[in-house]
C-alpha cells in the first residue's frame, strides 16, 4: 500500500472548491479559516476557483476538475483540503488525474460531498484518504470547537503516533447553527457520549463517509468494493427520518450489512425526526432487523463540531461495548522513515560496489 507523507509545519496546504462556492458566499469565515491554519505554521495555496461563483457551484465541471488536478500535480503541495462540500463533487470523478496522484501521493482530506472524491481516489489508487475537516466550516469555526478539531487533525496527520492509536471521544459537541461570519453568541457545550447500540468487537478496513454522497457514486468504479470484514463508517446531515430510512435500506438491499463486521454511525447534524421521536441509530437498528453487528453510534467524525480526522482504507479495531476505536495500521509515512530507507539503500549500494570490486580482483 502506498501511504502519503506525514504533514509537517511549514508545509503547503492546497485548497479547492469541488462544489459549493463558499469562498465567495462566506468571505469572512473563509479568511478566518485561512488565518487560523497560517498561524499554525502552514502555507495556504488557493485553488484557481477561490472567490469564484457560478450560482450553486464554484465553476464548470471542467474548471473544478482542473483546479483539483493542478494541486495534485503541484510537487510543493503536501495536503489537499476541500473548502466545503455541496452536491456535485461526483461530477469531477471521470476527469481526475489519478496517475499523478499515485506518483506523488499526498494527504487528501475533507468531508460531506467531498466523500465522492475521497472514495474515488482511494478506489482508483489504493492510497488512503482522510475523512476530516474542510477549511471553511471546520477551521472557520469559533473556539473552543476549532481548537479541538485542530488537535485531532494534528494528532492524526502531524504527530508520530504509536500503534495502536486510540481515537478518544471529545468532551463536548454542538450542532447549533448560528451566524457563520461573525461570533454573535457562544454555542452550548453539550456533554458527549458515544452510544453502544449493539455490543461486541470488530477488526477490519474502515470504509465509508457521507451516506447521501455515497449514493451518488454507488455502483460506479469510484465506489470502493465493500469487502468481507470491513467496518462501515457512515454519517449524514440535515436529513429527515424518511430520507435516512431510504439511505440505510439501500445498504441493506445491496447486501452491505451481510459483509461488514461492524458499524460506526456519526452524529447527525440538525436531524428531523418527522415527529417520531426516533434517533438515526434507532432507524438503522430497525433496518438491520436481526443482524447483530457491533454498532457504535454518535461518533464525532461528521458535520457537528468538533470533528475527528479519520483515515479511510486503514485497519481499525472497534469495541462497541466499551465504546473505543483504535487504528491498528500505519496510515502515513514520516520523513525520518524515508531517510532510513534511503540510508539502507545507500548501504546496499556500497555493499554491491564492494562485491563487484572483490569479484574483479578475485579474477586477477
Residue, then its C-alpha position, 0 to 999 in steps of 0.5 A: x500500500x502506498x501511504x502519503x507523507x506525514x504533514x509537517x509545519x511549514x508545509x503547503x496546504x492546497x485548497x479547492x472548491x469541488x462544489x459549493x462556492x463558499x469562498x465567495x458566499x462566506x468571505x469572512x469565515x473563509x479568511x478566518x479559516x485561512x488565518x487560523x491554519x497560517x498561524x499554525x505554521x502552514x502555507x495556504x495555496x488557493x485553488x484557481x476557483x477561490x472567490x469564484x461563483x457560478x450560482x450553486x457551484x464554484x465553476x464548470x465541471x471542467x474548471x473544478x476538475x482542473x483546479x483539483x488536478x493542478x494541486x495534485x500535480x503541484x510537487x510543493x503541495x503536501x495536503x489537499x483540503x476541500x473548502x466545503x462540500x455541496x452536491x456535485x463533487x461526483x461530477x469531477x470523478x471521470x476527469x481526475x488525474x489519478x496517475x499523478x496522484x499515485x506518483x506523488x501521493x499526498x494527504x487528501x482530506x475533507x468531508x460531506x460531498x467531498x466523500x465522492x472524491x475521497x472514495x474515488x481516489x482511494x478506489x482508483x489508487x489504493x492510497x488512503x484518504x482522510x475523512x476530516x475537516x474542510x477549511x471553511x466550516x471546520x477551521x472557520x469555526x469559533x473556539x473552543x470547537x476549532x481548537x479541538x478539531x485542530x488537535x485531532x487533525x494534528x494528532x492524526x496527520x502531524x504527530x508520530x503516533x504509536x500503534x495502536x492509536x486510540x481515537x478518544x471521544x471529545x468532551x463536548x459537541x454542538x450542532x447549533x447553527x448560528x451566524x457563520x461570519x461573525x461570533x454573535x453568541x457562544x454555542x452550548x457545550x453539550x456533554x458527549x457520549x458515544x452510544x453502544x447500540x449493539x455490543x461486541x468487537x470488530x477488526x477490519x478496513x474502515x470504509x465509508x463517509x457521507x451516506x447521501x454522497x455515497x449514493x451518488x457514486x454507488x455502483x460506479x468504479x469510484x465506489x470502493x468494493x465493500x469487502x468481507x470484514x470491513x467496518x462501515x463508517x457512515x454519517x449524514x446531515x440535515x436529513x429527515x427520518x424518511x430520507x435516512x430510512x431510504x439511505x440505510x435500506x439501500x445498504x441493506x438491499x445491496x447486501x452491505x450489512x451481510x459483509x461488514x463486521x461492524x458499524x460506526x454511525x456519526x452524529x447527525x447534524x440538525x436531524x428531523x425526526x418527522x415527529x417520531x421521536x426516533x434517533x438515526x441509530x434507532x432507524x438503522x437498528x430497525x433496518x438491520x432487523x436481526x443482524x447483530x453487528x457491533x454498532x457504535x453510534x454518535x461518533x464525532x467524525x461528521x458535520x457537528x463540531x468538533x470533528x475527528x480526522x479519520x483515515x479511510x482504507x486503514x485497519x481499525x479495531x472497534x469495541x462497541x461495548x466499551x465504546x473505543x476505536x483504535x487504528x491498528x495500521x500505519x496510515x502515513x509515512x514520516x520523513x525520518x522513515x524515508x531517510x532510513x530507507x534511503x540510508x539502507x539503500x545507500x548501504x546496499x549500494x556500497x555493499x554491491x560496489x564492494x562485491x563487484x570490486x572483490x569479484x574483479x580482483x578475485x579474477x586477477 
